[in-house]
Amino acid sequence: MKHRNSLETTTAAPVSFANGTIEYSFDVPSKVFGNNLKFVNESYCIYAGDVNGDGLINAADINNLYSAASIFSTGYITEDVNGDGIVDAMDLILTDNNAANFIMVQKP
């Protein structure tokens, strides 16, 4: 699974595509390859902040955020990490925290 500025997240176990409809919950780390989820407000979430989509949350993503924040970017854009429609310090803080923890894609 991948969304806008989040890290690609893979299931821990194989999932069949034979039925046409896939239902899978990424609700606990054991269901995700590498336990690659973050605990936030009493639930598990995929990591946000991979602004450039390279599979690693790092200084390159932070640089993109600084550029977008400096021109007061708004809207449904990849630099809006927290999804509030505005690129600002909150997006930078979230991304910087994930970068400091060396968060990256975990694949089988």
mmCIF file of the C-alpha atoms, coordinates in Angstrom:
data_MODEL
# 
_entry.id   MODEL 
# 
loop_
_atom_site.group_PDB 
_atom_site.id 
_atom_site.type_symbol 
_atom_site.label_atom_id 
_atom_site.label_alt_id 
_atom_site.label_comp_id 
_atom_site.label_asym_id 
_atom_site.label_entity_id 
_atom_site.label_seq_id 
_atom_site.pdbx_PDB_ins_code 
_atom_site.Cartn_x 
_atom_site.Cartn_y 
_atom_site.Cartn_z 
_atom_site.occupancy 
_atom_site.B_iso_or_equiv 
_atom_site.pdbx_formal_charge 
_atom_site.auth_seq_id 
_atom_site.auth_comp_id 
_atom_site.auth_asym_id 
_atom_site.auth_atom_id 
_atom_site.pdbx_PDB_model_num 
ATOM 1   C CA . MET A 1 1   ? 0.000   0.000   0.000  1.00 0.00 ? 1   MET A CA 1 
ATOM 2   C CA . LYS A 1 2   ? 1.252   3.475   -0.791 1.00 0.00 ? 2   LYS A CA 1 
ATOM 3   C CA . HIS A 1 3   ? -0.372  6.850   -0.408 1.00 0.00 ? 3   HIS A CA 1 
ATOM 4   C CA . ARG A 1 4   ? 0.773   10.315  -1.437 1.00 0.00 ? 4   ARG A CA 1 
ATOM 5   C CA . ASN A 1 5   ? 3.628   10.970  1.027  1.00 0.00 ? 5   ASN A CA 1 
ATOM 6   C CA . SER A 1 6   ? 3.584   7.839   3.154  1.00 0.00 ? 6   SER A CA 1 
ATOM 7   C CA . LEU A 1 7   ? 6.043   4.993   3.137  1.00 0.00 ? 7   LEU A CA 1 
ATOM 8   C CA . GLU A 1 8   ? 5.099   2.015   1.055  1.00 0.00 ? 8   GLU A CA 1 
ATOM 9   C CA . THR A 1 9   ? 3.787   -0.598  3.497  1.00 0.00 ? 9   THR A CA 1 
ATOM 10  C CA . THR A 1 10  ? 3.652   -4.325  2.789  1.00 0.00 ? 10  THR A CA 1 
ATOM 11  C CA . THR A 1 11  ? 1.617   -7.050  4.460  1.00 0.00 ? 11  THR A CA 1 
ATOM 12  C CA . ALA A 1 12  ? 3.463   -9.529  6.664  1.00 0.00 ? 12  ALA A CA 1 
ATOM 13  C CA . ALA A 1 13  ? 1.675   -12.503 5.072  1.00 0.00 ? 13  ALA A CA 1 
ATOM 14  C CA . PRO A 1 14  ? 0.685   -13.155 1.450  1.00 0.00 ? 14  PRO A CA 1 
ATOM 15  C CA . VAL A 1 15  ? -2.711  -11.807 0.374  1.00 0.00 ? 15  VAL A CA 1 
ATOM 16  C CA . SER A 1 16  ? -4.769  -13.448 -2.368 1.00 0.00 ? 16  SER A CA 1 
ATOM 17  C CA . PHE A 1 17  ? -5.971  -11.331 -5.274 1.00 0.00 ? 17  PHE A CA 1 
ATOM 18  C CA . ALA A 1 18  ? -8.156  -14.162 -6.638 1.00 0.00 ? 18  ALA A CA 1 
ATOM 19  C CA . ASN A 1 19  ? -11.510 -12.898 -5.315 1.00 0.00 ? 19  ASN A CA 1 
ATOM 20  C CA . GLY A 1 20  ? -11.402 -9.400  -6.835 1.00 0.00 ? 20  GLY A CA 1 
ATOM 21  C CA . THR A 1 21  ? -11.997 -7.722  -3.472 1.00 0.00 ? 21  THR A CA 1 
ATOM 22  C CA . ILE A 1 22  ? -9.185  -7.442  -0.973 1.00 0.00 ? 22  ILE A CA 1 
ATOM 23  C CA . GLU A 1 23  ? -9.812  -6.651  2.660  1.00 0.00 ? 23  GLU A CA 1 
ATOM 24  C CA . TYR A 1 24  ? -6.817  -6.303  4.926  1.00 0.00 ? 24  TYR A CA 1 
ATOM 25  C CA . SER A 1 25  ? -6.300  -4.298  8.078  1.00 0.00 ? 25  SER A CA 1 
ATOM 26  C CA . PHE A 1 26  ? -2.950  -2.771  8.941  1.00 0.00 ? 26  PHE A CA 1 
ATOM 27  C CA . ASP A 1 27  ? -4.134  -2.417  12.543 1.00 0.00 ? 27  ASP A CA 1 
ATOM 28  C CA . VAL A 1 28  ? -1.221  -4.051  14.413 1.00 0.00 ? 28  VAL A CA 1 
ATOM 29  C CA . PRO A 1 29  ? 2.508   -4.202  13.636 1.00 0.00 ? 29  PRO A CA 1 
ATOM 30  C CA . SER A 1 30  ? 2.515   -7.988  13.310 1.00 0.00 ? 30  SER A CA 1 
ATOM 31  C CA . LYS A 1 31  ? 0.337   -7.678  10.170 1.00 0.00 ? 31  LYS A CA 1 
ATOM 32  C CA . VAL A 1 32  ? 2.928   -5.458  8.466  1.00 0.00 ? 32  VAL A CA 1 
ATOM 33  C CA . PHE A 1 33  ? 6.258   -6.637  7.100  1.00 0.00 ? 33  PHE A CA 1 
ATOM 34  C CA . GLY A 1 34  ? 9.004   -5.476  9.463  1.00 0.00 ? 34  GLY A CA 1 
ATOM 35  C CA . ASN A 1 35  ? 6.392   -4.215  11.980 1.00 0.00 ? 35  ASN A CA 1 
ATOM 36  C CA . ASN A 1 36  ? 6.728   -0.893  10.134 1.00 0.00 ? 36  ASN A CA 1 
ATOM 37  C CA . LEU A 1 37  ? 3.875   1.051   11.780 1.00 0.00 ? 37  LEU A CA 1 
ATOM 38  C CA . LYS A 1 38  ? 3.808   4.008   14.154 1.00 0.00 ? 38  LYS A CA 1 
ATOM 39  C CA . PHE A 1 39  ? 1.615   4.146   17.263 1.00 0.00 ? 39  PHE A CA 1 
ATOM 40  C CA . VAL A 1 40  ? -0.311  7.447   17.312 1.00 0.00 ? 40  VAL A CA 1 
ATOM 41  C CA . ASN A 1 41  ? -3.317  8.399   19.451 1.00 0.00 ? 41  ASN A CA 1 
ATOM 42  C CA . GLU A 1 42  ? -4.192  4.830   20.464 1.00 0.00 ? 42  GLU A CA 1 
ATOM 43  C CA . SER A 1 43  ? -3.923  3.303   16.971 1.00 0.00 ? 43  SER A CA 1 
ATOM 44  C CA . TYR A 1 44  ? -1.267  2.194   14.517 1.00 0.00 ? 44  TYR A CA 1 
ATOM 45  C CA . CYS A 1 45  ? -0.582  4.250   11.385 1.00 0.00 ? 45  CYS A CA 1 
ATOM 46  C CA . ILE A 1 46  ? 1.646   4.037   8.340  1.00 0.00 ? 46  ILE A CA 1 
ATOM 47  C CA . TYR A 1 47  ? 4.575   6.460   8.383  1.00 0.00 ? 47  TYR A CA 1 
ATOM 48  C CA . ALA A 1 48  ? 4.204   9.814   6.625  1.00 0.00 ? 48  ALA A CA 1 
ATOM 49  C CA . GLY A 1 49  ? 6.944   12.104  5.357  1.00 0.00 ? 49  GLY A CA 1 
ATOM 50  C CA . ASP A 1 50  ? 8.358   10.346  2.290  1.00 0.00 ? 50  ASP A CA 1 
ATOM 51  C CA . VAL A 1 51  ? 7.676   13.455  0.226  1.00 0.00 ? 51  VAL A CA 1 
ATOM 52  C CA . ASN A 1 52  ? 9.910   12.502  -2.708 1.00 0.00 ? 52  ASN A CA 1 
ATOM 53  C CA . GLY A 1 53  ? 8.763   8.852   -2.744 1.00 0.00 ? 53  GLY A CA 1 
ATOM 54  C CA . ASP A 1 54  ? 12.209  7.250   -2.543 1.00 0.00 ? 54  ASP A CA 1 
ATOM 55  C CA . GLY A 1 55  ? 11.346  4.889   0.341  1.00 0.00 ? 55  GLY A CA 1 
ATOM 56  C CA . LEU A 1 56  ? 13.340  6.768   2.969  1.00 0.00 ? 56  LEU A CA 1 
ATOM 57  C CA . ILE A 1 57  ? 12.329  9.669   5.186  1.00 0.00 ? 57  ILE A CA 1 
ATOM 58  C CA . ASN A 1 58  ? 15.392  11.899  5.308  1.00 0.00 ? 58  ASN A CA 1 
ATOM 59  C CA . ALA A 1 59  ? 16.893  15.345  4.678  1.00 0.00 ? 59  ALA A CA 1 
ATOM 60  C CA . ALA A 1 60  ? 15.822  15.322  1.022  1.00 0.00 ? 60  ALA A CA 1 
ATOM 61  C CA . ASP A 1 61  ? 12.174  15.198  2.136  1.00 0.00 ? 61  ASP A CA 1 
ATOM 62  C CA . ILE A 1 62  ? 12.779  17.947  4.684  1.00 0.00 ? 62  ILE A CA 1 
ATOM 63  C CA . ASN A 1 63  ? 14.359  20.158  1.998  1.00 0.00 ? 63  ASN A CA 1 
ATOM 64  C CA . ASN A 1 64  ? 11.267  19.709  -0.192 1.00 0.00 ? 64  ASN A CA 1 
ATOM 65  C CA . LEU A 1 65  ? 9.093   20.701  2.766  1.00 0.00 ? 65  LEU A CA 1 
ATOM 66  C CA . TYR A 1 66  ? 11.148  23.820  3.498  1.00 0.00 ? 66  TYR A CA 1 
ATOM 67  C CA . SER A 1 67  ? 10.779  24.909  -0.119 1.00 0.00 ? 67  SER A CA 1 
ATOM 68  C CA . ALA A 1 68  ? 7.007   24.374  -0.094 1.00 0.00 ? 68  ALA A CA 1 
ATOM 69  C CA . ALA A 1 69  ? 6.573   26.042  3.310  1.00 0.00 ? 69  ALA A CA 1 
ATOM 70  C CA . SER A 1 70  ? 8.611   29.079  2.270  1.00 0.00 ? 70  SER A CA 1 
ATOM 71  C CA . ILE A 1 71  ? 6.088   29.906  -0.463 1.00 0.00 ? 71  ILE A CA 1 
ATOM 72  C CA . PHE A 1 72  ? 3.063   29.126  1.745  1.00 0.00 ? 72  PHE A CA 1 
ATOM 73  C CA . SER A 1 73  ? 1.957   26.093  -0.303 1.00 0.00 ? 73  SER A CA 1 
ATOM 74  C CA . THR A 1 74  ? -1.567  24.836  0.251  1.00 0.00 ? 74  THR A CA 1 
ATOM 75  C CA . GLY A 1 75  ? -3.828  22.127  -1.096 1.00 0.00 ? 75  GLY A CA 1 
ATOM 76  C CA . TYR A 1 76  ? -3.752  18.392  -1.613 1.00 0.00 ? 76  TYR A CA 1 
ATOM 77  C CA . ILE A 1 77  ? -0.005  18.149  -2.266 1.00 0.00 ? 77  ILE A CA 1 
ATOM 78  C CA . THR A 1 78  ? 2.703   15.680  -1.241 1.00 0.00 ? 78  THR A CA 1 
ATOM 79  C CA . GLU A 1 79  ? 4.432   18.216  0.990  1.00 0.00 ? 79  GLU A CA 1 
ATOM 80  C CA . ASP A 1 80  ? 1.349   18.465  3.204  1.00 0.00 ? 80  ASP A CA 1 
ATOM 81  C CA . VAL A 1 81  ? 2.466   15.568  5.386  1.00 0.00 ? 81  VAL A CA 1 
ATOM 82  C CA . ASN A 1 82  ? -0.180  15.889  8.117  1.00 0.00 ? 82  ASN A CA 1 
ATOM 83  C CA . GLY A 1 83  ? -3.052  16.398  5.673  1.00 0.00 ? 83  GLY A CA 1 
ATOM 84  C CA . ASP A 1 84  ? -4.366  19.735  6.961  1.00 0.00 ? 84  ASP A CA 1 
ATOM 85  C CA . GLY A 1 85  ? -4.068  21.499  3.586  1.00 0.00 ? 85  GLY A CA 1 
ATOM 86  C CA . ILE A 1 86  ? -1.145  23.755  4.573  1.00 0.00 ? 86  ILE A CA 1 
ATOM 87  C CA . VAL A 1 87  ? 2.606   23.101  4.403  1.00 0.00 ? 87  VAL A CA 1 
ATOM 88  C CA . ASP A 1 88  ? 4.010   24.490  7.637  1.00 0.00 ? 88  ASP A CA 1 
ATOM 89  C CA . ALA A 1 89  ? 6.123   23.729  10.708 1.00 0.00 ? 89  ALA A CA 1 
ATOM 90  C CA . MET A 1 90  ? 3.832   20.871  11.739 1.00 0.00 ? 90  MET A CA 1 
ATOM 91  C CA . ASP A 1 91  ? 4.714   18.987  8.546  1.00 0.00 ? 91  ASP A CA 1 
ATOM 92  C CA . LEU A 1 92  ? 8.398   19.706  9.109  1.00 0.00 ? 92  LEU A CA 1 
ATOM 93  C CA . ILE A 1 93  ? 8.300   18.474  12.704 1.00 0.00 ? 93  ILE A CA 1 
ATOM 94  C CA . LEU A 1 94  ? 6.546   15.238  11.762 1.00 0.00 ? 94  LEU A CA 1 
ATOM 95  C CA . THR A 1 95  ? 8.961   14.533  8.929  1.00 0.00 ? 95  THR A CA 1 
ATOM 96  C CA . ASP A 1 96  ? 12.033  15.529  10.934 1.00 0.00 ? 96  ASP A CA 1 
ATOM 97  C CA . ASN A 1 97  ? 11.047  13.169  13.771 1.00 0.00 ? 97  ASN A CA 1 
ATOM 98  C CA . ASN A 1 98  ? 10.670  10.271  11.340 1.00 0.00 ? 98  ASN A CA 1 
ATOM 99  C CA . ALA A 1 99  ? 13.957  11.160  9.626  1.00 0.00 ? 99  ALA A CA 1 
ATOM 100 C CA . ALA A 1 100 ? 15.753  11.246  13.003 1.00 0.00 ? 100 ALA A CA 1 
ATOM 101 C CA . ASN A 1 101 ? 14.527  7.680   13.617 1.00 0.00 ? 101 ASN A CA 1 
ATOM 102 C CA . PHE A 1 102 ? 15.843  6.484   10.207 1.00 0.00 ? 102 PHE A CA 1 
ATOM 103 C CA . ILE A 1 103 ? 12.379  5.375   9.054  1.00 0.00 ? 103 ILE A CA 1 
ATOM 104 C CA . MET A 1 104 ? 12.433  3.587   5.700  1.00 0.00 ? 104 MET A CA 1 
ATOM 105 C CA . VAL A 1 105 ? 10.473  1.081   3.631  1.00 0.00 ? 105 VAL A CA 1 
ATOM 106 C CA . GLN A 1 106 ? 10.629  -2.530  4.831  1.00 0.00 ? 106 GLN A CA 1 
ATOM 107 C CA . LYS A 1 107 ? 10.167  -5.090  2.051  1.00 0.00 ? 107 LYS A CA 1 
ATOM 108 C CA . PRO A 1 108 ? 10.369  -8.872  1.977  1.00 0.00 ? 108 PRO A CA 1 
# 
